[in-house]
């Protein structure tokens, strides 16, 4: 059985978790999120720069991982390698998720408090994050919010250019498309999914609920 490789990209904080949940809810489909395979206790991240060897080892591992026909991964860090991925896998389908810049920036500022993945700070003024720092591009911009805006703008510009260059391989959707049946069907059509479709589940990742749960747990810990 010839497998269909699916890569999902976006800035992060853009609906990629929801997209992974939606795709993985379909028959014979497994699209993981940012290299996480819980059953194998695997978390494989790709560096933004010069990580070609690890990237293609990982993609080959995914393709042979299970018997699902549709298999893939989600990660912002695939963007610099898109040309090479398409060259190696001409049938690959790349889904780009776009979210409003201000919403992405606001979400990242909250998510990465104390850290700054977008500046080579060497631990001065910010915490080093050896896991995630290498997964993002860096800028000579000291203001974190401005660096995030530059990241969003560059990402949008590059994905729009790639969509024109590879129209059969790469297509852009907004986070709102996941809230409509038409949007969901368009995505499934794009990856050539010809089986019965699951469109009615709730695929939105409720980060607010997770945050409330963590807050309650932290309060309980303080009591004891």
N, C-alpha and C positions, 0 to 999 in steps of 0.2 A: 504493500500500500504506500503510495506516494504521499508524503505528509506536506501540509501547508504550514510554513513558518510564518508567524505573526509577530511583529515587533510594534510595541506601543511606546510612543515618545511624547514628551511635553515638558514644560519647565519644572514639573512637580507642583503639588498643591493645586492641581488643575483638573481633578476628576479621574486620575489614572487608576485609583483603587476601585472606583465604581465601574470603570470600563473593564478591568480585570474580572470583577465579580460577574458582570453581565456576560462577557465572553465565556467564562468558565461554567456558566449555568447552561450553556448550550451542549447538546449531545456531542460526545467524542471530541470535546474541546478542553484544553487546559492551558490557560494563559496566566502565568504567575506574576507576582508583583515585586519588582526590584530584587530579583534573584532569590526569593524565599521559597524553599520547599520544606515545609514543616515536618513532613513525615520522614525526611532524611536529615533533618536538623542542618539544612544547607542555607547559607545566605551568601550568594555570590554577587559582588558589586564590581563594576567596571570603572577603571580610572578614565577621566576625561581625556587625558593625553597618553599616547604611546603605550596602549594596552592591547594592541591588535592580537597578539598571541593568545592571551587569556580570553579575549572576547570570542574568538572563533573556536577555541577549545570548549567554551561554555555553550555556544550555540549548537555545536555538534553533540554535546552531552544532552542538551534539551531535546534535540530531534530524536535521539535514541532512548529518551528517558522512559516513555510509556507507549501504549498502543493507540493513544488518541491520534486522530487524523490531523486535527488542528492544534498546534502547539506553539507556545511563544512566551515572551517575557516583556516586562514593562520597565522602562528606566529612562530618565532624562539624559543619562550619560551615553546613550547609543547615538546621539545626534552627530558627533564628529566622525562617526564611522559609517554613515549611511551609504555613501558611494561605494565603499568596499563591501558592505553587506550585500548590496544589490548586485555587485559584480560577481560575488561568490554564489549568491542564491537569487537567480534572476526572477523566480516566481514569488519572492517574499512580498508580503503585504505589510505596509507600515502605516499605522494609524496615529495621527497627531491630534492630541487634545489641547485646545486653547481655552484659556479662561481670562477674564478681564484683568488687566495689569494691576490695578489697585487692589483687587481682591487677592491676587497671588502674592503681591508684596506684603500686604497686611497679614496673610496667613503664615508666610515664611518668617516674618518678624516675630510672631508669637511662637512659632514652632522651634525656632533656632535661637531663643534668648540666651545670651552669653557666648554664642558662637557666631562665626562669620566665615562661611565657606567661599565667599567671593572676593577675598583679599588675602594676599600672602603676608599675613601678620606675624607668623612664626611664634605665636603664643603671646605676643605683646598686645595687651588691651583686650584680647579675646581668648577663649579657651581653644586649645588645639583639639581637633576631632580627626584622629587618624583614620577612622572608618569612612567618614563622609566628605571631609575636605577634598580628597583627590577626585571626587565624583563630579565636581563643578569647575567651570572656568573661573579664573580670577582676573581682577581688574585693578588698575592703579587708581582706585577710588576709595578714599578713606571712609566716606559716609556709607554705611551699610545699606540704607534705604535707596540711595542713588545707585549703588552698585547692583542692587536687585532689579531696579528699573532697567538698567543697561543690559543685564542678563536677559530679562524678559523681551526687550526690544530686539536684541541680537538673535534670540531663539526664534522669534516670530519671523524676522527677516530671512533667516536661513531656511526655515521650514517652508516658507512661501516660495523661495527659490527652488528648493528641492521638489516641491509639488509641480512646478512648471517643467522641471528637468525630467522627472520620472512620474508622469501622470498615471501610469498603469500600476505603479508600485506604492505610491505614497499619496495619502489624501488627508486633508485637515477637517476636523469637526470641532464644534464648541461643546463645552460642558452641558449646555442646554439641550443639545441634540439627544443626549442620553435620557432626557425626560419625555421624549416623544416616540411614538411607534414608528413614525416615518424615519426619524433619525436612527433608531436601532436597526430597522430593516436596511437602511442604506449602508450601515457599517457591515452587516452580515452579507449583503450583496457584494460589497467590495472584496471581502475575503473569500468569495465564492462558496458561501455556506448554503448547501442545498438540502439540508435536513429540516425536520420539524423544529420550529423556533419557540424559544421561551422569551416572551416580551413583557410579561405582566408582573414579574417579581419586583420587589423593591431593591434596587441595586445601589442606591445612594449610600455612601459611606458616612455614617453619622459620627463625625469627630466630636461634635458637641456632647453627645451622649457619653462617649469615651472619656472626655475631659471631666464631665460631672461625676462619673464613676471613680476616676482617679482622685478627684477632690474629696469624695466621701471616704475613700480608703485612707487617704492621708490624715483626715480628721480622726478616724478611728484609731490609727496608729498613735496619734498624739495623746489620745485618752489613755492608752496603755503604756 
